């Protein structure tokens, strides 16, 4: 069975540029340029996290919080420790 983890995310849509800001409490703060409509911001968050982790898009998914700034992402193939170290590097 492959390892995986869940990441709490605080999303800030409509930013001037897309970036991973850093830790905010126990969550990862992410600014995305995409607007929060039609799932655009969610798709951009998934793409940004997958790229930073070196994973394919299908390894990262929004588990909860589709229409909320507070989200939980599912990450397949990495432990929580490995994911955090890559995201904050």
N, CA, C and O atoms as CSV, one atom per row, in Angstrom:
chain,resi,resn,atom,element,x,y,z
A,1,UNK,N,N,0.843,-1.188,0.000
A,1,UNK,CA,C,0.000,0.000,0.000
A,1,UNK,C,C,0.887,1.250,0.000
A,1,UNK,O,O,1.817,1.350,0.801
A,2,UNK,N,N,0.607,2.184,-0.882
A,2,UNK,CA,C,1.441,3.375,-0.968
A,2,UNK,C,C,1.112,4.335,0.166
A,2,UNK,O,O,-0.027,4.419,0.624
A,3,UNK,N,N,2.133,5.054,0.605
A,3,UNK,CA,C,1.908,5.999,1.693
A,3,UNK,C,C,1.299,7.278,1.141
A,3,UNK,O,O,1.385,7.573,-0.051
A,4,UNK,N,N,0.698,8.008,2.025
A,4,UNK,CA,C,0.099,9.273,1.643
A,4,UNK,C,C,-0.157,10.092,2.881
A,4,UNK,O,O,0.081,9.638,4.001
A,5,UNK,N,N,-0.645,11.305,2.679
A,5,UNK,CA,C,-0.927,12.173,3.817
A,5,UNK,C,C,-2.027,13.147,3.449
A,5,UNK,O,O,-2.468,13.223,2.302
A,6,UNK,N,N,-2.449,13.880,4.444
A,6,UNK,CA,C,-3.424,14.937,4.239
A,6,UNK,C,C,-2.805,16.247,4.685
A,6,UNK,O,O,-2.110,16.303,5.699
A,7,UNK,N,N,-3.059,17.297,3.926
A,7,UNK,CA,C,-2.528,18.620,4.243
A,7,UNK,C,C,-3.671,19.606,4.400
A,7,UNK,O,O,-4.571,19.669,3.562
A,8,UNK,N,N,-3.629,20.375,5.477
A,8,UNK,CA,C,-4.584,21.466,5.632
A,8,UNK,C,C,-4.034,22.649,4.846
A,8,UNK,O,O,-2.838,22.940,4.885
A,9,UNK,N,N,-4.935,23.328,4.130
A,9,UNK,CA,C,-4.534,24.455,3.292
A,9,UNK,C,C,-5.435,25.652,3.575
A,9,UNK,O,O,-6.648,25.506,3.728
A,10,UNK,N,N,-4.833,26.829,3.643
A,10,UNK,CA,C,-5.586,28.081,3.703
A,10,UNK,C,C,-5.372,28.745,2.358
A,10,UNK,O,O,-4.266,29.185,2.044
A,11,UNK,N,N,-6.433,28.818,1.558
A,11,UNK,CA,C,-6.338,29.351,0.201
A,11,UNK,C,C,-6.697,30.830,0.163
A,11,UNK,O,O,-7.639,31.275,0.819
A,12,UNK,N,N,-5.928,31.579,-0.616
A,12,UNK,CA,C,-6.215,32.990,-0.843
A,12,UNK,C,C,-6.316,33.184,-2.358
A,12,UNK,O,O,-5.306,33.432,-3.017
A,13,UNK,N,N,-7.535,33.072,-2.919
A,13,UNK,CA,C,-7.708,33.214,-4.370
A,13,UNK,C,C,-7.668,34.679,-4.803
A,13,UNK,O,O,-7.820,35.586,-3.986
A,14,UNK,N,N,-7.462,34.888,-6.093
A,14,UNK,CA,C,-7.476,36.231,-6.652
A,14,UNK,C,C,-6.232,37.045,-6.326
A,14,UNK,O,O,-6.267,38.274,-6.389
A,15,UNK,N,N,-5.127,36.378,-5.978
A,15,UNK,CA,C,-3.878,37.083,-5.667
A,15,UNK,C,C,-3.208,37.549,-6.955
A,15,UNK,O,O,-3.600,37.141,-8.049
A,16,UNK,N,N,-2.194,38.407,-6.820
A,16,UNK,CA,C,-1.505,38.905,-8.011
A,16,UNK,C,C,-0.674,37.812,-8.676
A,16,UNK,O,O,-0.461,37.838,-9.888
A,17,UNK,N,N,-0.199,36.835,-7.866
A,17,UNK,CA,C,0.527,35.703,-8.446
A,17,UNK,C,C,0.309,34.477,-7.573
A,17,UNK,O,O,-0.060,34.590,-6.403
A,18,UNK,N,N,0.541,33.303,-8.155
A,18,UNK,CA,C,0.347,32.052,-7.425
A,18,UNK,C,C,1.645,31.663,-6.735
A,18,UNK,O,O,2.706,31.625,-7.357
A,19,UNK,N,N,1.545,31.369,-5.421
A,19,UNK,CA,C,2.729,30.983,-4.672
A,19,UNK,C,C,2.341,30.290,-3.379
A,19,UNK,O,O,1.249,30.485,-2.846
A,20,UNK,N,N,3.267,29.476,-2.890
A,20,UNK,CA,C,3.113,28.881,-1.572
A,20,UNK,C,C,3.764,29.849,-0.600
A,20,UNK,O,O,4.965,30.107,-0.680
A,21,UNK,N,N,2.963,30.389,0.328
A,21,UNK,CA,C,3.449,31.422,1.235
A,21,UNK,C,C,4.244,30.815,2.382
A,21,UNK,O,O,5.307,31.321,2.741
A,22,UNK,N,N,3.730,29.729,2.957
A,22,UNK,CA,C,4.400,29.091,4.078
A,22,UNK,C,C,3.378,28.536,5.048
A,22,UNK,O,O,2.210,28.364,4.700
A,23,UNK,N,N,3.816,28.258,6.258
A,23,UNK,CA,C,2.929,27.687,7.269
A,23,UNK,C,C,2.110,28.773,7.948
A,23,UNK,O,O,2.610,29.861,8.237
A,24,UNK,N,N,0.853,28.464,8.194
A,24,UNK,CA,C,-0.048,29.334,8.936
A,24,UNK,C,C,-0.708,28.447,9.976
A,24,UNK,O,O,-1.716,27.801,9.689
A,25,UNK,N,N,-0.156,28.406,11.176
A,25,UNK,CA,C,-0.615,27.451,12.178
A,25,UNK,C,C,-0.259,26.055,11.711
A,25,UNK,O,O,0.910,25.762,11.462
A,26,UNK,N,N,-1.259,25.188,11.589
A,26,UNK,CA,C,-1.031,23.826,11.098
A,26,UNK,C,C,-1.336,23.696,9.613
A,26,UNK,O,O,-1.269,22.602,9.053
A,27,UNK,N,N,-1.670,24.815,8.978
A,27,UNK,CA,C,-2.062,24.777,7.567
A,27,UNK,C,C,-0.965,25.373,6.687
A,27,UNK,O,O,-0.071,26.075,7.160
A,28,UNK,N,N,-1.062,25.071,5.405
A,28,UNK,CA,C,-0.172,25.631,4.395
A,28,UNK,C,C,-0.921,26.777,3.737
A,28,UNK,O,O,-2.010,26.572,3.199
A,29,UNK,N,N,-0.356,27.983,3.769
A,29,UNK,CA,C,-1.012,29.127,3.138
A,29,UNK,C,C,-0.564,29.221,1.687
A,29,UNK,O,O,0.629,29.253,1.388
A,30,UNK,N,N,-1.550,29.264,0.789
A,30,UNK,CA,C,-1.275,29.310,-0.642
A,30,UNK,C,C,-2.076,30.445,-1.271
A,30,UNK,O,O,-3.291,30.536,-1.096
A,31,UNK,N,N,-1.375,31.307,-2.005
A,31,UNK,CA,C,-2.058,32.355,-2.776
A,31,UNK,C,C,-2.131,31.878,-4.221
A,31,UNK,O,O,-1.151,31.370,-4.766
A,32,UNK,N,N,-3.295,32.045,-4.834
A,32,UNK,CA,C,-3.440,31.684,-6.248
A,32,UNK,C,C,-4.058,32.844,-7.015
A,32,UNK,O,O,-4.909,33.569,-6.499
A,33,UNK,N,N,-3.616,33.006,-8.253
A,33,UNK,CA,C,-4.119,34.078,-9.094
A,33,UNK,C,C,-5.523,33.770,-9.614
A,33,UNK,O,O,-6.272,34.685,-9.956
A,34,UNK,N,N,-5.878,32.503,-9.674
A,34,UNK,CA,C,-7.184,32.110,-10.215
A,34,UNK,C,C,-8.313,32.580,-9.301
A,34,UNK,O,O,-8.157,32.627,-8.081
A,35,UNK,N,N,-9.448,32.925,-9.903
A,35,UNK,CA,C,-10.607,33.328,-9.104
A,35,UNK,C,C,-11.276,32.102,-8.471
A,35,UNK,O,O,-11.142,30.988,-8.978
A,36,UNK,N,N,-12.000,32.313,-7.356
A,36,UNK,CA,C,-12.655,31.185,-6.681
A,36,UNK,C,C,-13.987,30.826,-7.303
A,36,UNK,O,O,-14.997,30.755,-6.604
A,37,UNK,N,N,-14.008,30.599,-8.604
A,37,UNK,CA,C,-15.255,30.252,-9.280
A,37,UNK,C,C,-15.037,29.085,-10.225
A,37,UNK,O,O,-14.012,28.995,-10.901
A,38,UNK,N,N,-15.999,28.208,-10.259
A,38,UNK,CA,C,-15.925,27.059,-11.161
A,38,UNK,C,C,-14.773,26.120,-10.874
A,38,UNK,O,O,-14.350,25.377,-11.760
A,39,UNK,N,N,-14.254,26.136,-9.656
A,39,UNK,CA,C,-13.162,25.230,-9.309
A,39,UNK,C,C,-11.796,25.647,-9.829
A,39,UNK,O,O,-10.831,24.891,-9.717
A,40,UNK,N,N,-11.705,26.852,-10.399
A,40,UNK,CA,C,-10.426,27.303,-10.978
A,40,UNK,C,C,-9.332,27.407,-9.922
A,40,UNK,O,O,-8.211,26.947,-10.139
A,41,UNK,N,N,-9.654,28.011,-8.779
A,41,UNK,CA,C,-8.649,28.154,-7.716
A,41,UNK,C,C,-8.223,26.785,-7.189
A,41,UNK,O,O,-7.039,26.562,-6.933
A,42,UNK,N,N,-9.182,25.865,-7.026
A,42,UNK,CA,C,-8.849,24.519,-6.547
A,42,UNK,C,C,-7.895,23.817,-7.499
A,42,UNK,O,O,-6.930,23.190,-7.063
A,43,UNK,N,N,-8.161,23.920,-8.800
A,43,UNK,CA,C,-7.288,23.282,-9.790
A,43,UNK,C,C,-5.880,23.881,-9.738
A,43,UNK,O,O,-4.887,23.166,-9.866
A,44,UNK,N,N,-5.810,25.192,-9.550
A,44,UNK,CA,C,-4.499,25.841,-9.491
A,44,UNK,C,C,-3.748,25.438,-8.219
A,44,UNK,O,O,-2.532,25.251,-8.251
A,45,UNK,N,N,-4.461,25.305,-7.107
A,45,UNK,CA,C,-3.839,24.854,-5.849
A,45,UNK,C,C,-3.279,23.449,-6.020
A,45,UNK,O,O,-2.143,23.180,-5.629
A,46,UNK,N,N,-4.070,22.553,-6.602
A,46,UNK,CA,C,-3.620,21.174,-6.821
A,46,UNK,C,C,-2.389,21.158,-7.721
A,46,UNK,O,O,-1.427,20.443,-7.440
A,47,UNK,N,N,-2.408,21.937,-8.795
A,47,UNK,CA,C,-1.274,21.975,-9.723
A,47,UNK,C,C,-0.023,22.532,-9.047
A,47,UNK,O,O,1.076,22.017,-9.251
A,48,UNK,N,N,-0.188,23.579,-8.246
A,48,UNK,CA,C,0.943,24.206,-7.551
A,48,UNK,C,C,1.559,23.248,-6.539
A,48,UNK,O,O,2.781,23.106,-6.482
A,49,UNK,N,N,0.720,22.588,-5.739
A,49,UNK,CA,C,1.219,21.655,-4.727
A,49,UNK,C,C,1.879,20.445,-5.392
A,49,UNK,O,O,2.948,20.009,-4.964
A,50,UNK,N,N,1.248,19.905,-6.436
A,50,UNK,CA,C,1.813,18.744,-7.133
A,50,UNK,C,C,3.180,19.087,-7.729
A,50,UNK,O,O,4.113,18.291,-7.630
A,51,UNK,N,N,3.302,20.254,-8.340
A,51,UNK,CA,C,4.570,20.665,-8.945
A,51,UNK,C,C,5.649,20.827,-7.882
A,51,UNK,O,O,6.780,20.384,-8.081
A,52,UNK,N,N,5.317,21.451,-6.762
A,52,UNK,CA,C,6.296,21.677,-5.693
A,52,UNK,C,C,6.737,20.355,-5.065
A,52,UNK,O,O,7.881,20.216,-4.633
A,53,UNK,N,N,5.814,19.383,-5.016
A,53,UNK,CA,C,6.135,18.084,-4.426
A,53,UNK,C,C,6.797,17.138,-5.427
A,53,UNK,O,O,7.312,16.090,-5.037
A,54,UNK,N,N,6.788,17.498,-6.721
A,54,UNK,CA,C,7.355,16.624,-7.738
A,54,UNK,C,C,6.470,15.427,-8.028
A,54,UNK,O,O,6.960,14.357,-8.388
A,55,UNK,N,N,5.160,15.607,-7.871
A,55,UNK,CA,C,4.197,14.522,-8.108
A,55,UNK,C,C,3.321,14.855,-9.310
A,55,UNK,O,O,3.227,16.010,-9.724
A,56,UNK,N,N,2.677,13.818,-9.867
A,56,UNK,CA,C,1.737,14.070,-10.952
A,56,UNK,C,C,0.440,14.634,-10.370
A,56,UNK,O,O,0.159,14.478,-9.181
A,57,UNK,N,N,-0.342,15.289,-11.223
A,57,UNK,CA,C,-1.591,15.922,-10.779
A,57,UNK,C,C,-2.554,14.945,-10.121
A,57,UNK,O,O,-3.279,15.313,-9.196
A,58,UNK,N,N,-2.566,13.692,-10.596
A,58,UNK,CA,C,-3.528,12.742,-10.028
A,58,UNK,C,C,-3.132,12.221,-8.650
A,58,UNK,O,O,-3.865,11.425,-8.062
A,59,UNK,N,N,-1.983,12.657,-8.122
A,59,UNK,CA,C,-1.563,12.274,-6.772
A,59,UNK,C,C,-2.030,13.276,-5.716
A,59,UNK,O,O,-1.898,13.026,-4.518
A,60,UNK,N,N,-2.572,14.406,-6.159
A,60,UNK,CA,C,-3.025,15.450,-5.235
A,60,UNK,C,C,-4.483,15.760,-5.541
A,60,UNK,O,O,-4.854,15.942,-6.700
A,61,UNK,N,N,-5.316,15.822,-4.495
A,61,UNK,CA,C,-6.740,16.109,-4.687
A,61,UNK,C,C,-7.280,16.894,-3.505
A,61,UNK,O,O,-6.771,16.794,-2.389
A,62,UNK,N,N,-8.332,17.685,-3.768
A,62,UNK,CA,C,-9.020,18.405,-2.698
A,62,UNK,C,C,-10.039,17.446,-2.086
A,62,UNK,O,O,-10.998,17.046,-2.745
A,63,UNK,N,N,-9.823,17.080,-0.813
A,63,UNK,CA,C,-10.742,16.170,-0.121
A,63,UNK,C,C,-11.949,16.901,0.427
A,63,UNK,O,O,-13.079,16.428,0.304
A,64,UNK,N,N,-11.711,18.063,1.037
A,64,UNK,CA,C,-12.822,18.833,1.596
A,64,UNK,C,C,-12.522,20.315,1.480
A,64,UNK,O,O,-11.370,20.723,1.333
A,65,UNK,N,N,-13.578,21.113,1.550
A,65,UNK,CA,C,-13.428,22.557,1.452
A,65,UNK,C,C,-13.409,23.074,0.035
A,65,UNK,O,O,-12.762,24.082,-0.248
A,66,UNK,N,N,-14.114,22.394,-0.872
A,66,UNK,CA,C,-14.126,22.807,-2.281
A,66,UNK,C,C,-14.514,24.273,-2.449
A,66,UNK,O,O,-13.969,24.959,-3.315
A,67,UNK,N,N,-15.457,24.768,-1.627
A,67,UNK,CA,C,-15.911,26.151,-1.776
A,67,UNK,C,C,-15.533,27.011,-0.576
A,67,UNK,O,O,-16.150,28.045,-0.321
A,68,UNK,N,N,-14.510,26.572,0.158
A,68,UNK,CA,C,-14.085,27.290,1.361
A,68,UNK,C,C,-12.598,27.611,1.268
A,68,UNK,O,O,-11.858,26.898,0.589
A,69,UNK,N,N,-12.148,28.671,1.937
A,69,UNK,CA,C,-10.702,28.946,1.959
A,69,UNK,C,C,-9.924,27.883,2.741
A,69,UNK,O,O,-8.741,27.662,2.483
A,70,UNK,N,N,-10.587,27.229,3.690
A,70,UNK,CA,C,-9.947,26.163,4.473
A,70,UNK,C,C,-10.187,24.834,3.773
A,70,UNK,O,O,-11.323,24.368,3.686
A,71,UNK,N,N,-9.128,24.232,3.281
A,71,UNK,CA,C,-9.240,22.996,2.500
A,71,UNK,C,C,-8.391,21.898,3.123
A,71,UNK,O,O,-7.482,22.167,3.908
A,72,UNK,N,N,-8.698,20.663,2.763
A,72,UNK,CA,C,-7.854,19.528,3.112
A,72,UNK,C,C,-7.488,18.843,1.802
A,72,UNK,O,O,-8.361,18.449,1.029
A,73,UNK,N,N,-6.181,18.704,1.562
A,73,UNK,CA,C,-5.700,18.034,0.353
A,73,UNK,C,C,-5.236,16.634,0.704
A,73,UNK,O,O,-4.670,16.399,1.772
A,74,UNK,N,N,-5.483,15.718,-0.205
A,74,UNK,CA,C,-4.956,14.361,-0.102
A,74,UNK,C,C,-3.721,14.292,-0.995
A,74,UNK,O,O,-3.766,14.685,-2.161
A,75,UNK,N,N,-2.621,13.790,-0.440
A,75,UNK,CA,C,-1.375,13.656,-1.203
A,75,UNK,C,C,-0.965,12.189,-1.164
A,75,UNK,O,O,-0.752,11.633,-0.086
A,76,UNK,N,N,-0.851,11.556,-2.332
A,76,UNK,CA,C,-0.447,10.150,-2.404
A,76,UNK,C,C,1.039,10.047,-2.699
A,76,UNK,O,O,1.582,10.815,-3.494
A,77,UNK,N,N,1.693,9.088,-2.047
A,77,UNK,CA,C,3.087,8.798,-2.368
A,77,UNK,C,C,4.120,9.474,-1.494
A,77,UNK,O,O,5.316,9.238,-1.662
A,78,UNK,N,N,3.684,10.317,-0.557
A,78,UNK,CA,C,4.638,10.992,0.335
A,78,UNK,C,C,4.097,10.995,1.757
A,78,UNK,O,O,2.891,11.107,1.977
A,79,UNK,N,N,5.003,10.871,2.712
A,79,UNK,CA,C,4.605,11.022,4.112
A,79,UNK,C,C,4.387,12.509,4.384
A,79,UNK,O,O,4.817,13.356,3.601
A,80,UNK,N,N,3.724,12.821,5.486
A,80,UNK,CA,C,3.491,14.216,5.856
A,80,UNK,C,C,4.813,14.958,6.040
A,80,UNK,O,O,4.953,16.108,5.625
A,81,UNK,N,N,5.780,14.286,6.667
A,81,UNK,CA,C,7.083,14.921,6.909
A,81,UNK,C,C,7.779,15.267,5.590
A,81,UNK,O,O,8.310,16.367,5.427
A,82,UNK,N,N,7.771,14.328,4.664
A,82,UNK,CA,C,8.411,14.562,3.366
A,82,UNK,C,C,7.693,15.672,2.598
A,82,UNK,O,O,8.334,16.520,1.976
A,83,UNK,N,N,6.370,15.661,2.645
A,83,UNK,CA,C,5.591,16.684,1.939
A,83,UNK,C,C,5.895,18.070,2.500
A,83,UNK,O,O,6.159,19.002,1.741
A,84,UNK,N,N,5.861,18.209,3.824
A,84,UNK,CA,C,6.143,19.519,4.447
A,84,UNK,C,C,7.546,19.991,4.132
A,84,UNK,O,O,7.741,21.168,3.829
A,85,UNK,N,N,8.530,19.107,4.194
A,85,UNK,CA,C,9.901,19.549,3.939
A,85,UNK,C,C,10.058,20.034,2.508
A,85,UNK,O,O,10.789,20.993,2.264
A,86,UNK,N,N,9.386,19.392,1.552
A,86,UNK,CA,C,9.459,19.849,0.154
A,86,UNK,C,C,8.697,21.149,-0.051
A,86,UNK,O,O,9.157,22.035,-0.771
A,87,UNK,N,N,7.528,21.266,0.582
A,87,UNK,CA,C,6.702,22.456,0.396
A,87,UNK,C,C,7.338,23.712,0.991
A,87,UNK,O,O,7.169,24.810,0.460
A,88,UNK,N,N,8.064,23.545,2.087
A,88,UNK,CA,C,8.650,24.701,2.756
A,88,UNK,C,C,10.099,24.959,2.360
A,88,UNK,O,O,10.727,25.887,2.869
A,89,UNK,N,N,10.630,24.139,1.453
A,89,UNK,CA,C,12.028,24.283,1.025
A,89,UNK,C,C,12.209,25.525,0.148
A,89,UNK,O,O,13.320,25.805,-0.303
